[in-house]
Amino acid sequence: MSVLLHATMPAWQRDHDGSYTAELQGWSLRVRWRPEGADGARGFWWEAAQAGPPARRMVSRELHEEIEIAMAEAEQWVAPGNPDRESETID
């Protein structure tokens, strides 16, 4: 998958808490690291938020081993014309 997805690296800035943020297509994106939990899962996950009205928010459904993949997936999710965005947005 990493061969197919590439993040727009100049768009992402490291935040003081160690996460990475970007503002794209009117959305605020954030990628964070999840340390290994009791379930043994660890990796990078993303969230996207858009101020309203209506305010919208989406969180990735899976963890990624590579931060660039999490970034690229977030960018892809907020891209214009993404049909999944309308059906999967959570509040």
MMTF fields as JSON, N, C-alpha, C and O atoms, coordinates in Angstrom:
{
  "mmtfVersion": "1.0.0",
  "mmtfProducer": "UNKNOWN",
  "numBonds": 363,
  "numAtoms": 364,
  "numGroups": 91,
  "numChains": 1,
  "numModels": 1,
  "chainsPerModel": [1],
  "groupsPerChain": [91],
  "chainIdList": ["A"],
  "bondAtomList": [4, 2, 8, 6, 12, 10, 16, 14, 20, 18, 24, 22, 28, 26, 32, 30, 36, 34, 40, 38, 44, 42, 48, 46, 52, 50, 56, 54, 60, 58, 64, 62, 68, 66, 72, 70, 76, 74, 80, 78, 84, 82, 88, 86, 92, 90, 96, 94, 100, 98, 104, 102, 108, 106, 112, 110, 116, 114, 120, 118, 124, 122, 128, 126, 132, 130, 136, 134, 140, 138, 144, 142, 148, 146, 152, 150, 156, 154, 160, 158, 164, 162, 168, 166, 172, 170, 176, 174, 180, 178, 184, 182, 188, 186, 192, 190, 196, 194, 200, 198, 204, 202, 208, 206, 212, 210, 216, 214, 220, 218, 224, 222, 228, 226, 232, 230, 236, 234, 240, 238, 244, 242, 248, 246, 252, 250, 256, 254, 260, 258, 264, 262, 268, 266, 272, 270, 276, 274, 280, 278, 284, 282, 288, 286, 292, 290, 296, 294, 300, 298, 304, 302, 308, 306, 312, 310, 316, 314, 320, 318, 324, 322, 328, 326, 332, 330, 336, 334, 340, 338, 344, 342, 348, 346, 352, 350, 356, 354, 360, 358],
  "bondOrderList": [1, 1, 1, 1, 1, 1, 1, 1, 1, 1, 1, 1, 1, 1, 1, 1, 1, 1, 1, 1, 1, 1, 1, 1, 1, 1, 1, 1, 1, 1, 1, 1, 1, 1, 1, 1, 1, 1, 1, 1, 1, 1, 1, 1, 1, 1, 1, 1, 1, 1, 1, 1, 1, 1, 1, 1, 1, 1, 1, 1, 1, 1, 1, 1, 1, 1, 1, 1, 1, 1, 1, 1, 1, 1, 1, 1, 1, 1, 1, 1, 1, 1, 1, 1, 1, 1, 1, 1, 1, 1],
  "groupList": [{"groupName": "MET", "atomNameList": ["N", "CA", "C", "O"], "elementList": ["N", "C", "C", "O"], "formalChargeList": [0, 0, 0, 0], "bondAtomList": [1, 0, 2, 1, 3, 2], "bondOrderList": [1, 1, 2], "singleLetterCode": "M", "chemCompType": "L-PEPTIDE LINKING"}, {"groupName": "SER", "atomNameList": ["N", "CA", "C", "O"], "elementList": ["N", "C", "C", "O"], "formalChargeList": [0, 0, 0, 0], "bondAtomList": [1, 0, 2, 1, 3, 2], "bondOrderList": [1, 1, 2], "singleLetterCode": "S", "chemCompType": "L-PEPTIDE LINKING"}, {"groupName": "VAL", "atomNameList": ["N", "CA", "C", "O"], "elementList": ["N", "C", "C", "O"], "formalChargeList": [0, 0, 0, 0], "bondAtomList": [1, 0, 2, 1, 3, 2], "bondOrderList": [1, 1, 2], "singleLetterCode": "V", "chemCompType": "L-PEPTIDE LINKING"}, {"groupName": "LEU", "atomNameList": ["N", "CA", "C", "O"], "elementList": ["N", "C", "C", "O"], "formalChargeList": [0, 0, 0, 0], "bondAtomList": [1, 0, 2, 1, 3, 2], "bondOrderList": [1, 1, 2], "singleLetterCode": "L", "chemCompType": "L-PEPTIDE LINKING"}, {"groupName": "HIS", "atomNameList": ["N", "CA", "C", "O"], "elementList": ["N", "C", "C", "O"], "formalChargeList": [0, 0, 0, 0], "bondAtomList": [1, 0, 2, 1, 3, 2], "bondOrderList": [1, 1, 2], "singleLetterCode": "H", "chemCompType": "L-PEPTIDE LINKING"}, {"groupName": "ALA", "atomNameList": ["N", "CA", "C", "O"], "elementList": ["N", "C", "C", "O"], "formalChargeList": [0, 0, 0, 0], "bondAtomList": [1, 0, 2, 1, 3, 2], "bondOrderList": [1, 1, 2], "singleLetterCode": "A", "chemCompType": "L-PEPTIDE LINKING"}, {"groupName": "THR", "atomNameList": ["N", "CA", "C", "O"], "elementList": ["N", "C", "C", "O"], "formalChargeList": [0, 0, 0, 0], "bondAtomList": [1, 0, 2, 1, 3, 2], "bondOrderList": [1, 1, 2], "singleLetterCode": "T", "chemCompType": "L-PEPTIDE LINKING"}, {"groupName": "PRO", "atomNameList": ["N", "CA", "C", "O"], "elementList": ["N", "C", "C", "O"], "formalChargeList": [0, 0, 0, 0], "bondAtomList": [1, 0, 2, 1, 3, 2], "bondOrderList": [1, 1, 2], "singleLetterCode": "P", "chemCompType": "L-PEPTIDE LINKING"}, {"groupName": "TRP", "atomNameList": ["N", "CA", "C", "O"], "elementList": ["N", "C", "C", "O"], "formalChargeList": [0, 0, 0, 0], "bondAtomList": [1, 0, 2, 1, 3, 2], "bondOrderList": [1, 1, 2], "singleLetterCode": "W", "chemCompType": "L-PEPTIDE LINKING"}, {"groupName": "GLN", "atomNameList": ["N", "CA", "C", "O"], "elementList": ["N", "C", "C", "O"], "formalChargeList": [0, 0, 0, 0], "bondAtomList": [1, 0, 2, 1, 3, 2], "bondOrderList": [1, 1, 2], "singleLetterCode": "Q", "chemCompType": "L-PEPTIDE LINKING"}, {"groupName": "ARG", "atomNameList": ["N", "CA", "C", "O"], "elementList": ["N", "C", "C", "O"], "formalChargeList": [0, 0, 0, 0], "bondAtomList": [1, 0, 2, 1, 3, 2], "bondOrderList": [1, 1, 2], "singleLetterCode": "R", "chemCompType": "L-PEPTIDE LINKING"}, {"groupName": "ASP", "atomNameList": ["N", "CA", "C", "O"], "elementList": ["N", "C", "C", "O"], "formalChargeList": [0, 0, 0, 0], "bondAtomList": [1, 0, 2, 1, 3, 2], "bondOrderList": [1, 1, 2], "singleLetterCode": "D", "chemCompType": "L-PEPTIDE LINKING"}, {"groupName": "GLY", "atomNameList": ["N", "CA", "C", "O"], "elementList": ["N", "C", "C", "O"], "formalChargeList": [0, 0, 0, 0], "bondAtomList": [1, 0, 2, 1, 3, 2], "bondOrderList": [1, 1, 2], "singleLetterCode": "G", "chemCompType": "PEPTIDE LINKING"}, {"groupName": "TYR", "atomNameList": ["N", "CA", "C", "O"], "elementList": ["N", "C", "C", "O"], "formalChargeList": [0, 0, 0, 0], "bondAtomList": [1, 0, 2, 1, 3, 2], "bondOrderList": [1, 1, 2], "singleLetterCode": "Y", "chemCompType": "L-PEPTIDE LINKING"}, {"groupName": "GLU", "atomNameList": ["N", "CA", "C", "O"], "elementList": ["N", "C", "C", "O"], "formalChargeList": [0, 0, 0, 0], "bondAtomList": [1, 0, 2, 1, 3, 2], "bondOrderList": [1, 1, 2], "singleLetterCode": "E", "chemCompType": "L-PEPTIDE LINKING"}, {"groupName": "PHE", "atomNameList": ["N", "CA", "C", "O"], "elementList": ["N", "C", "C", "O"], "formalChargeList": [0, 0, 0, 0], "bondAtomList": [1, 0, 2, 1, 3, 2], "bondOrderList": [1, 1, 2], "singleLetterCode": "F", "chemCompType": "L-PEPTIDE LINKING"}, {"groupName": "ILE", "atomNameList": ["N", "CA", "C", "O"], "elementList": ["N", "C", "C", "O"], "formalChargeList": [0, 0, 0, 0], "bondAtomList": [1, 0, 2, 1, 3, 2], "bondOrderList": [1, 1, 2], "singleLetterCode": "I", "chemCompType": "L-PEPTIDE LINKING"}, {"groupName": "ASN", "atomNameList": ["N", "CA", "C", "O"], "elementList": ["N", "C", "C", "O"], "formalChargeList": [0, 0, 0, 0], "bondAtomList": [1, 0, 2, 1, 3, 2], "bondOrderList": [1, 1, 2], "singleLetterCode": "N", "chemCompType": "L-PEPTIDE LINKING"}],
  "groupTypeList": [0, 1, 2, 3, 3, 4, 5, 6, 0, 7, 5, 8, 9, 10, 11, 4, 11, 12, 1, 13, 6, 5, 14, 3, 9, 12, 8, 1, 3, 10, 2, 10, 8, 10, 7, 14, 12, 5, 11, 12, 5, 10, 12, 15, 8, 8, 14, 5, 5, 9, 5, 12, 7, 7, 5, 10, 10, 0, 2, 1, 10, 14, 3, 4, 14, 14, 16, 14, 16, 5, 0, 5, 14, 5, 14, 9, 8, 2, 5, 7, 12, 17, 7, 11, 10, 14, 1, 14, 6, 16, 11],
  "groupIdList": [1, 2, 3, 4, 5, 6, 7, 8, 9, 10, 11, 12, 13, 14, 15, 16, 17, 18, 19, 20, 21, 22, 23, 24, 25, 26, 27, 28, 29, 30, 31, 32, 33, 34, 35, 36, 37, 38, 39, 40, 41, 42, 43, 44, 45, 46, 47, 48, 49, 50, 51, 52, 53, 54, 55, 56, 57, 58, 59, 60, 61, 62, 63, 64, 65, 66, 67, 68, 69, 70, 71, 72, 73, 74, 75, 76, 77, 78, 79, 80, 81, 82, 83, 84, 85, 86, 87, 88, 89, 90, 91],
  "secStructList": [7, 6, 6, 6, 7, 7, 7, 7, 4, 4, 4, 7, 3, 3, 7, 6, 6, 1, 7, 3, 3, 3, 3, 3, 6, 6, 3, 3, 3, 3, 3, 3, 3, 3, 7, 7, 7, 6, 6, 1, 7, 7, 3, 3, 3, 3, 3, 3, 3, 3, 7, 1, 1, 1, 7, 3, 3, 3, 3, 7, 1, 1, 7, 5, 1, 1, 2, 2, 2, 2, 2, 2, 2, 2, 2, 2, 2, 2, 1, 6, 6, 7, 2, 2, 2, 2, 2, 2, 7, 5, 7],
  "xCoordList": [0.813, 0.0, 0.859, 0.459, 2.026, 2.857, 3.354, 3.735, 3.36, 3.781, 2.715, 3.038, 1.465, 0.37, 0.011, -0.389, 0.144, -0.248, 0.968, 1.923, 0.924, 2.003, 1.388, 0.522, 1.837, 1.335, 1.991, 3.091, 1.301, 1.854, 2.655, 2.148, 3.888, 4.69, 4.817, 4.773, 4.971, 5.085, 3.831, 3.899, 2.711, 1.464, 1.405, 0.651, 2.181, 2.103, 3.132, 4.287, 2.702, 3.563, 3.54, 2.491, 4.71, 4.775, 4.243, 4.63, 3.36, 2.761, 3.583, 4.41, 3.359, 4.116, 3.921, 4.781, 2.812, 2.558, 3.083, 2.87, 3.764, 4.33, 3.449, 3.883, 2.22, 1.342, 1.684, 2.477, 1.087, 1.281, -0.075, -1.076, -0.099, -1.347, -1.211, -0.116, -2.355, -2.41, -3.796, -4.771, -3.869, -5.142, -5.28, -4.533, -6.227, -6.432, -7.914, -8.707, -8.286, -9.66, -10.685, -11.816, -10.316, -11.24, -11.359, -12.236, -10.489, -10.495, -9.222, -8.164, -9.326, -8.171, -7.836, -8.66, -6.623, -6.196, -5.169, -4.385, -5.174, -4.191, -3.848, -4.729, -2.557, -2.087, -1.371, -0.535, -1.713, -1.131, -0.627, -1.036, 0.268, 0.8, 0.013, -0.233, -0.373, -1.012, -0.024, 0.298, 0.477, 1.397, 0.684, -0.545, 1.457, 0.885, -0.021, 0.376, -1.235, -2.217, -2.341, -1.558, -3.327, -3.572, -3.873, -3.594, -4.443, -4.764, -3.558, -3.657, -2.419, -1.204, -1.111, -0.097, -2.152, -2.15, -1.437, -1.56, -0.691, -0.037, 0.126, 0.14, 0.248, 0.446, -0.087, -0.517, -0.059, -0.52, -1.983, -2.41, -2.735, -4.135, -4.383, -3.633, -5.431, -5.726, -7.139, -8.007, -7.345, -8.681, -8.806, -7.83, -10.009, -10.307, -11.5, -12.48, -11.413, -12.509, -12.755, -11.821, -14.013, -14.401, -15.405, -16.419, -15.104, -16.03, -17.307, -17.267, -18.388, -19.677, -20.098, -19.259, -21.346, -22.322, -22.489, -22.372, -22.743, -22.654, -21.209, -20.45, -20.835, -19.496, -19.414, -20.348, -18.295, -18.134, -16.787, -15.832, -16.729, -15.501, -15.443, -16.46, -14.232, -14.017, -12.718, -11.753, -12.693, -11.512, -11.199, -12.101, -9.915, -9.538, -9.996, -10.085, -10.278, -10.776, -9.669, -9.906, -8.457, -7.358, -6.08, -5.959, -5.147, -3.828, -2.868, -2.998, -1.909, -0.94, 0.467, 0.788, 1.303, 2.683, 3.497, 4.413, 3.18, 3.943, 3.117, 1.947, 3.733, 3.033, 2.615, 1.547, 3.432, 3.094, 1.811, 1.048, 1.572, 0.343, -0.868, -1.897, -0.764, -1.869, -2.139, -3.297, -1.087, -1.246, -1.924, -2.858, -1.454, -2.0, -3.456, -4.268, -3.798, -5.185, -6.086, -7.197, -5.616, -6.389, -6.585, -7.682, -5.524, -5.621, -6.601, -7.388, -6.538, -7.431, -8.877, -9.776, -9.106, -10.461, -11.1, -12.299, -10.316, -10.887, -10.813, -11.243, -10.282, -10.161, -11.531, -12.492, -11.624, -12.904, -13.412, -12.644, -14.688, -15.294, -15.215, -15.618, -14.71, -14.644, -16.051, -16.601, -16.653, -18.029, -18.157, -19.235, -17.068, -17.136, -17.29, -17.836, -16.816, -16.839, -18.253, -18.486, -19.168, -20.543, -21.224, -22.016, -20.929, -21.611, -20.962, -21.597, -19.703, -19.013, -18.775, -18.233, -19.146, -18.869, -19.602, -20.784, -18.871, -19.483, -19.45, -18.663, -20.29, -20.318, -19.357, -19.243],
  "yCoordList": [-1.188, 0.0, 1.257, 2.26, 1.239, 2.437, 2.851, 4.006, 1.945, 2.287, 3.146, 3.971, 2.961, 3.664, 5.002, 5.932, 5.115, 6.326, 7.129, 6.588, 8.427, 9.316, 10.588, 11.197, 10.979, 12.194, 13.426, 13.354, 14.547, 15.83, 16.351, 17.144, 15.91, 16.167, 17.645, 17.951, 18.588, 19.998, 20.536, 21.553, 19.884, 20.345, 20.019, 20.65, 19.057, 18.567, 19.256, 19.428, 19.649, 20.308, 19.512, 19.034, 19.377, 18.686, 19.606, 20.772, 19.083, 19.84, 19.628, 18.718, 20.458, 20.382, 19.06, 18.665, 18.375, 17.105, 15.889, 14.751, 16.124, 15.031, 14.555, 13.74, 15.045, 14.679, 15.554, 16.489, 15.246, 16.044, 16.569, 15.855, 17.827, 18.448, 19.055, 19.396, 19.182, 19.817, 20.415, 19.948, 21.446, 22.062, 21.872, 22.473, 21.042, 20.756, 20.715, 20.157, 21.298, 21.232, 21.684, 21.198, 22.601, 23.078, 22.159, 22.345, 21.177, 20.215, 20.374, 20.696, 20.149, 20.072, 18.599, 17.818, 18.225, 16.827, 16.682, 17.597, 15.542, 15.259, 13.77, 12.919, 13.477, 12.088, 11.924, 12.744, 10.854, 10.582, 9.149, 8.291, 8.906, 7.577, 6.964, 7.613, 5.727, 4.98, 3.927, 3.016, 4.03, 3.006, 1.671, 1.602, 0.639, -0.702, -0.771, -0.43, -1.217, -1.346, -2.779, -3.643, -3.021, -4.367, -5.35, -6.542, -4.853, -5.716, -5.987, -6.753, -5.357, -5.569, -4.699, -4.725, -3.927, -3.082, -1.761, -1.187, -1.302, 0.0, 0.546, -0.216, 1.837, 2.425, 3.837, 4.402, 4.403, 5.769, 5.747, 4.873, 6.714, 6.869, 8.341, 9.206, 8.623, 9.999, 10.381, 9.532, 11.688, 12.222, 13.472, 14.185, 13.719, 14.887, 15.598, 14.963, 16.919, 17.708, 18.917, 19.504, 19.275, 20.433, 21.236, 20.712, 22.523, 23.392, 23.53, 23.47, 23.708, 23.738, 25.112, 25.998, 25.302, 24.234, 23.383, 23.926, 22.138, 21.362, 20.959, 20.709, 20.896, 20.422, 18.93, 18.177, 18.518, 17.096, 16.605, 17.373, 15.3, 14.686, 13.229, 12.54, 12.783, 11.38, 10.907, 11.666, 9.665, 9.047, 7.783, 7.036, 7.553, 6.359, 5.095, 5.047, 4.093, 2.828, 1.821, 0.777, 2.136, 1.196, 1.933, 3.138, 1.206, 1.742, 1.432, 0.408, 2.324, 2.144, 2.106, 2.869, 1.223, 1.127, 2.341, 2.743, 2.928, 4.061, 5.337, 5.366, 6.384, 7.66, 8.226, 8.827, 8.046, 8.597, 7.976, 8.65, 6.725, 6.075, 6.663, 6.902, 6.898, 7.52, 8.918, 9.306, 9.678, 11.026, 10.976, 11.733, 10.093, 9.981, 9.541, 10.031, 8.625, 8.181, 9.334, 9.488, 10.14, 11.298, 12.285, 12.809, 12.533, 13.443, 12.915, 13.67, 11.631, 11.014, 11.116, 11.329, 10.969, 11.003, 12.375, 12.462, 13.465, 14.809, 15.353, 16.478, 14.583, 15.03, 15.295, 14.583, 16.32, 16.607, 15.397, 14.703, 15.166, 14.082, 12.715, 11.729, 12.617, 11.319, 10.91, 11.52, 9.893, 9.507, 8.907, 8.95, 8.348, 7.74, 8.777, 8.479, 9.985, 11.004, 11.316, 11.444, 11.435, 11.772, 10.645, 10.902, 9.413, 8.297, 7.877, 7.184, 8.278, 7.809, 8.872, 8.554, 10.098, 11.159, 10.91, 10.569, 11.089, 10.947, 12.309, 13.177, 12.492, 13.77, 13.747, 14.731],
  "zCoordList": [0.0, 0.0, 0.0, -0.59, 0.64, 0.705, -0.67, -0.859, -1.628, -2.979, -3.657, -4.511, -3.289, -3.939, -3.291, -3.991, -1.983, -1.279, -0.857, -0.298, -1.132, -0.715, -0.158, -0.785, 1.01, 1.641, 1.027, 0.48, 1.127, 0.72, 1.913, 2.707, 2.035, 3.229, 3.601, 4.793, 2.654, 3.062, 3.75, 4.44, 3.577, 4.194, 5.684, 6.424, 6.125, 7.5, 8.381, 7.989, 9.573, 10.553, 11.853, 12.284, 12.469, 13.759, 14.847, 14.929, 15.675, 16.768, 18.036, 18.098, 19.036, 20.289, 21.03, 21.817, 20.792, 21.481, 20.709, 21.128, 19.593, 18.812, 17.678, 16.865, 17.604, 16.498, 15.292, 15.399, 14.159, 12.952, 12.502, 12.554, 12.059, 11.64, 10.257, 9.81, 9.588, 8.275, 8.097, 8.686, 7.284, 6.905, 5.397, 4.625, 4.974, 3.557, 3.226, 3.984, 2.107, 1.597, 2.629, 2.619, 3.518, 4.542, 5.742, 6.586, 5.824, 6.929, 7.755, 7.216, 9.058, 9.946, 10.122, 10.597, 9.736, 9.826, 10.937, 11.188, 11.598, 12.638, 12.583, 12.46, 12.674, 12.744, 14.074, 14.456, 14.767, 16.09, 16.158, 15.376, 17.108, 17.381, 18.526, 19.542, 18.357, 19.44, 19.899, 19.137, 21.152, 21.65, 21.815, 21.826, 21.94, 22.067, 23.286, 24.401, 23.047, 24.121, 24.576, 24.181, 25.406, 25.928, 24.807, 24.931, 23.713, 22.58, 21.68, 20.722, 21.989, 21.201, 19.962, 19.264, 19.677, 18.479, 18.769, 19.85, 17.77, 17.859, 16.448, 15.481, 16.332, 15.018, 14.949, 15.955, 13.76, 13.53, 13.1, 12.346, 13.588, 13.206, 12.912, 13.367, 12.155, 11.767, 12.143, 12.348, 12.229, 12.403, 11.538, 11.304, 11.078, 10.251, 10.859, 11.249, 10.939, 11.496, 10.603, 10.057, 10.466, 9.675, 10.484, 10.945, 10.648, 11.369, 10.558, 9.329, 11.196, 10.527, 10.098, 9.937, 9.914, 10.123, 8.869, 7.77, 8.962, 10.196, 10.458, 9.522, 11.711, 12.074, 11.771, 12.046, 11.205, 10.86, 11.359, 11.484, 11.643, 12.153, 11.696, 11.627, 11.388, 11.014, 11.635, 11.723, 12.062, 12.653, 11.864, 11.488, 11.618, 10.852, 11.564, 12.791, 10.781, 11.331, 11.598, 12.206, 11.144, 11.348, 11.711, 11.49, 12.26, 12.589, 11.443, 10.772, 11.228, 10.154, 10.732, 11.643, 10.207, 10.67, 10.254, 10.971, 9.116, 8.59, 8.702, 8.32, 9.226, 9.383, 8.036, 7.926, 7.013, 5.7, 5.15, 4.459, 5.443, 4.981, 5.696, 5.065, 6.998, 7.738, 7.202, 7.044, 6.922, 6.37, 4.998, 4.733, 4.146, 2.787, 2.823, 2.039, 3.722, 3.822, 4.277, 3.769, 5.228, 5.68, 4.531, 4.337, 3.777, 2.634, 1.591, 1.021, 1.357, 0.376, 0.839, 0.025, 2.125, 2.652, 2.481, 2.216, 2.629, 2.502, 1.076, 0.825, 0.155, -1.239, -1.845, -1.551, -2.692, -3.351, -4.137, -4.803, -4.047, -4.807, -4.158, -4.775, -2.933, -2.26, -1.826, -0.909, -2.46, -2.118, -0.723, -0.131, -0.188, 1.139, 2.243, 3.305, 1.997, 3.037, 3.505, 4.707, 2.615, 3.007, 3.769, 4.676, 3.416, 4.069, 5.377, 6.172, 5.631, 6.823, 7.872, 8.931, 7.641, 8.596, 9.9, 9.913, 11.004, 12.322, 12.996, 12.618, 13.978, 14.712, 15.86, 16.59]
}
